[in-house]
Amino acid sequence: MQLELGSITADVVQKNIKNVHLSVYPPAGQVRISAPLHMDMATIRVFALSKLSWIKAQQQQLQGQARETPREYLERESHYLWGERYLLKIKEIDTAPAITLKHRHIALQVRPDTTHEKKQALMSHWYRQQLKAVIPKLIAKWEPILNVKVATFYIQQMKTKWGSCSPHSHSIRLNTELAKKPPRCLEYVVVHEMVHLLEPTHNKRFTDLMNQYMPHWTHLKHELNSLPVRHEQWDY
């Protein structure tokens, strides 16, 4: 169902949860409210109206955010790793595909007639491998600091967020796109999700914990959210 808030339309989903959650999604700033089954629409409307200025601020930020042009995987196309720009260098040869870094180039070795979709899949896998090489070290660094234990982590293409946490299973998920961003941004997201093992919601306690353990986290969050994001429509 939908809720009209002046010029803003919010999608409302009621499910078996304890608290109401409000989200604003890129790129256009779609609004979604997840509410407990017992909550009536009048109460949901009052909640949404109380957050109207925040919704508008989030929408303005998202709509002004730079977006990447679609990647075509062509010679000398720009690609990013850890916040640094590299030019794509393509070598067609009838052998197993491979990706290597050579100076300021990402060398993509593929068989002749490799499709765009296959090149995209190869690059996505390569980015996941870059993350898999560094995330365990970050988790190991922060577990004793936060006094938490991450049972497992997952890396996947996520269309609405940089990461997520499942406190019950002590697992975290991280967006493959983080391999393209500066390492300090990846560390911020890892810490953010690990703090959710202590506090599942974004309440004052969560903010206080972030301020305690990573005092500059708001600057890192702003930096990450100011960087270009993928070009496609994000779903939720």
N, C-alpha and C positions, 0 to 999 in steps of 0.2 A: 504494500500500500504506500501511498505518497502523502506527504504533508506539505502544504503550501505555506511558506513563510515570507510573504510579500513577493519579491522578485525571485526568491530562492525556493527550489523544490527539493525536498529531502525524501529519499527512499527510506521507509521504515520496515525493519524486519524484527519480528518478535520471536524469541526462542527461549530455551531453558537456560537462562543465565541469571545471575544475581543482581548485576548492576547494569545501568544504561551506558552505552558507549557511542561516541560520536566520532566520525571519521570524514575527512575531506580528501578526495582522491585526485591524483593528476590524470590527464593534463589540464582538464577544464575546471576542476574543482567540484566534481560531483559529491553530493552530501549523502551520507548514509548513517542512519541511527539504528543501532541494535539495542532492543529493549526487552526486559523480562516479560514473560507471558502474562503476568498478572497486571502489568501497568497499562492503564487506559490511555487513549489518545490525547485526552485533555492534559494529563500529566506530562506526556511526552512532548506536547506542544509547548508547555510552560518551560520545560527543560531546554528545548531547542531555541526558544526565544531568548532565554538567558545567555545563550552561547552565540547569538547572532553576530556580534561584533567580531568574535574570534573566527567564526566561519568566513566572514567577508575578508578578514585579514589573510587567512589561509588561501582563499581563492585568488586574491590579488597576487600573492607570492607565487603560487603555482602557475598562473597564467602569464607571469612575467619571466618565468624560468626558461633559460636557453634549452633548446632541444637539438639533439644530434640529427643530422640528415641520415637517411637510410644508408647502411653500409652496402657497397656493391662488390667488395673484394676484388678491386682492380689494382693494377700496378701503380705504386706511389700514392695510394689512398692513405689518409691519416687514420691511425689507430692509437689507442692509449694503453699504457701499462704503468701502474703505480703513479698515475698523474703525469707521466711523461709522454710526449708525442713521438710516435715512430711512423715511418713510411713503410707501407706494405711492399714487399718484393716477392713476386710470384715466379716460381720455377716449375715448369711442367716437365715431368720425367716419369717414365713407366716403372715406378718403384713405390714402396710404401710411403704414405703421406707423413710429413714431419713439419714441425714449426720450431725455428730457432731465432734467437736474437743475435743480430750482427751489427754492432755499432748503433746507429740510429735507425736501423731497419728491423722489421719483423719479417723473416724469410719464411714464406709459406710454400712448401714443396708438395705438389699434387700431381696426380696422373692427368694426362691430356683429357680434355672434355669433362673434367670434374664440374659438377653443377654448382650453382650459387648456393643452394641449400646444403650441399655437402661441405663446401668451404666454410659456411656459417657454423655448421655443426663441429667441424674441426677446430675452429677458433674458440667456440664456446667451451669445448672440452679442454683446450689449452689453458683458457682463463681459469677454469675450475682447478686444474693442476697447480697453477701458480698459487691459488688460495690454499689448497691443501698442504702446500709446502710451508706456509707461514702461520696459519691459524693455530695449529697445536702449540706452537711456541708462545703465542699470545695468551692462549688459555692457561698454559702452564705458568706463565708469569703472573696472571691475575687471580688464579685460584687461591693461593695462600694469602694474598692481599685482601680479598673479599671474604675468605673463609667459606667458599662454596666449591662444589664439585660438578663439573660438566660431564655427564655420562657419555654423550655423543654429540657430534655436530653434523649438520648437513649443508651442502652448497647446492643451490638451485636458482634457476631464473625466476625471480619474484617480480611481479608486475605492480605491486602497490606499496612495497616497503623495503627497507634496506636489510631488515632482519626480523626475527621473531623468536619467542622463547616459549617452551612448554615446561613450566615449573614442576609438574607432576612427574614427568619423565626425565627431568634435568637435562633436556636437550635444547640446542639452539639451532636456528637456521639462518643462513647468510646468503645474500644476493650475489650471484655470479658477477654482477656489474661492479662490485667493490674492488675487483682486481684492476679496474681501470682508474681508480681514484687514489689519491695520495695515501701512503701507509698509515699516517696518523688518523685518517678518516676510518679506515678499516678497524684500527684499534679502538676508536671511539664506539663503533657499532658493536664490537665484541664485548666491551665493558658494559655498554648499555643493556645488552641482552643478558649478560651474566648478573647484573644488578637485579634484573627481573626475577632471578632465582631467590632473591631476598625479599623483593616487593613486586608482585605481579602487575600492579596498576601504575599509572602515571600520576600518583598522588604526591602530596607534600613529602612523605617519607622517601619516595623514590627520588625526588629532586634533591632532598637533603643528602641522600647517600651518594648521588652523582657528584654533588658539590664537595662532599668529603673526600671521595676517592679520585676524582678527576675534575679539579676546580675549573679548568678551562673547557669543559665539555660543551658549553653553549656556543663557544666560538667554533669548535670543530663541527658541531651540528649545523651551524649557519654556513660554514665553508662547504660541507658536503651537499647541503640542499641548494647551494648557489651554483654548483657545477652542472653542466649539461647532462640531461637524462635521455634515455632512449626515446626514439622518435614516435613509436607506436602508441596507440590509445591504450591506456592501462585499464584493465578490468578489475572488478572486485567481486 
